[in-house]
Amino acid sequence: MTGWAELTRRSLDELRTTDETYRPTNFWGPGVDRLLSEMETIGLAKFKSWPSAPIWFYPMYGNGWTEATLAKALQSAKQVNPRADQGYFYNSLNGWFEARRDFDVAMMAWDQHRWPFDIGGHGESKVGSPWQAFGGVPGGSAQFGRAYANYLLLLAALSRHVDRPPTSFLEIGGGFGVLGEIVRTRDPQARYVDLDIPPLLTVASYYLTELFGADSVTVYDPQTAARGPISVPECGVLPNFRIKDLDAQFDVFVNSFSFQEMEPPVVDHYIGQVCDKGITYAVSLNSREGKPKAAQAGDWGALDPVKSADIIDMFDRHGLELVGQYDTPLVRSAGQVNVFRRR
């Protein structure tokens, strides 16, 4: 834990003095403080079950039903319908049907001819002590949570447009690094880099290191110079404010539900930076209408919500055209998947 604490302190100190573009926006300010507190008091080993995790980076299925509340509700249900089945009742409320639906849609939507992927053969690691874990293929051992499923749906959309399997991925705001888990467990030669702010910078560094080992994951440790180019040969997690120093080109850029948490000039700046990394494809899973608008600075919400249409316009100005757009049935939330390709 000492090393991770030092990484967090260093990235926070440098974040405070970097250009304002890279600092947490109005939406994320409260989240940083709460997550820092939970990382210190609960610890990284249980980051998926931090109280604030479902709000900020680990979305959940269902509506907060616990085993205890489901047991009590089942007792009442049996008074109305004595034949009420426990398994069906629990699965109806704990999110299992929603999770299975997302997994099945991802399986059906994925273009296995363009990009062969054994979706059912892998799942999400139990590292981080997740609250939820749902099975994918019947009889299989692989399980997953909602963040994992969101990325499966996003990548399924991308699979319909690639000419060949992509091998390098760049992400901004990657949460706990689950995209890296997906692409590297299926292709150990794939390269993945996540750029984020602390403390999720630390969370993703911890998670990917636990999965792939310290020799394979580049983290923001004392060996990384404060200035100059940074090379990531395999997998890495770096501060968002070092994006210009990232010395690499990528096939794919991914953003999942984080552009909408920023203000428009910040998003446009990031898109310009990632387009300079030679990307051929970009995928955005963000809200059609953006986050709720804050009444004033400091209140919860975005000062100027970024909509999915805004992101489309920004990529277009930087040379990537929209080639695919997916709403229902691929995604049924407020999110919309947009796939872009360099002209």
Disulfide bonds with the S-S distance in Angstrom:
none
